[in-house]
Amino acid sequence: MPYKIDVMDEKGIVKLKFSGESDSEEHKRSREYAVNLCRERGFVKVLVNMTDQESFMSGETLELYVFGKEFAKGLFPGGT
């Protein structure tokens, strides 16, 4: 699994950190998992760290945008 999820209960934040190589399917699964954790705990904050991600190239910038936008849809349905 090229990502790690941590829950910071005291701050109400779900942290999602990527490392190594991953693809859009892996991103989708991780996003769904993080959104579900937020819903279960009543959180609305997600911190995503992709500094150790190796597989992204400049042509995938749009995919990164969509990744973030889909988080907003998952956490705030109807509000995006």
N, C-alpha and C positions, 0 to 999 in steps of 0.2 A: 504494500500500500504506500503510494508516494505522498501521502498526506497524514497529518496528525491533528487530532481535534482535542482541545483542552477546554474545560469549562471553568471560568473564573466567577464562581457564585457570588463572591463578595462585591464584585463590580458589575455583575449582570452582563457578562460578555462571553461569547463563544469564540475561541481562537482557532483558526484553521491555518495550518502551515504546510506548504508544499515543499517537497525536495525531490531532486532527481528528475526523472521523466514521467510525464502523465499526458493523457489525451482528454478530449472533450467529454468522453463518457465518464472518465474518472472525476472530472470536474463536476459533472452533473450529479453523480452519486454523492460526492462530498458535500455539495451544496444542499442537496435534499436532506442529508443527515444533519447538517448544521442547522438548517431551518427547523427540522423536527425537534432538535434539542432546544432551540429558542422557544418554540411554541410550548413544549412541555414545561419549561421553567419560567415562562413569561418574560423572556428577554427580547430586546429589540436591537441589540448591538452584536455585530460580527466583525472580528478583526481578521483579515486575510493577509497572510504573508507569503509572497511568491518570490522572495529574493534568492532562494536556493533552487528554484525551478530551473531545469536545464533545457527543456524541450521547446520553449517559446521562441519564436523568431518574429521579426518585424511584421510579417504577413499575418500574424495571428493577433494583432492588436484588437481587431474587431471582436474576436472571440473573448478577449479579456473584458471588453466593454459589456458584452452580452452576459458574461459570467456575473458581473456585478449587478446588472440590471435585473437578472433573474432572481438574485437574492432579495432585492427590493420587492419584487412581485410575490415571492414566497412569504416574506415577513409581513407585507402590507398589501394583501390582495385588494384590488379595486382602488388603491391609492397611488398607483403609478401610471 
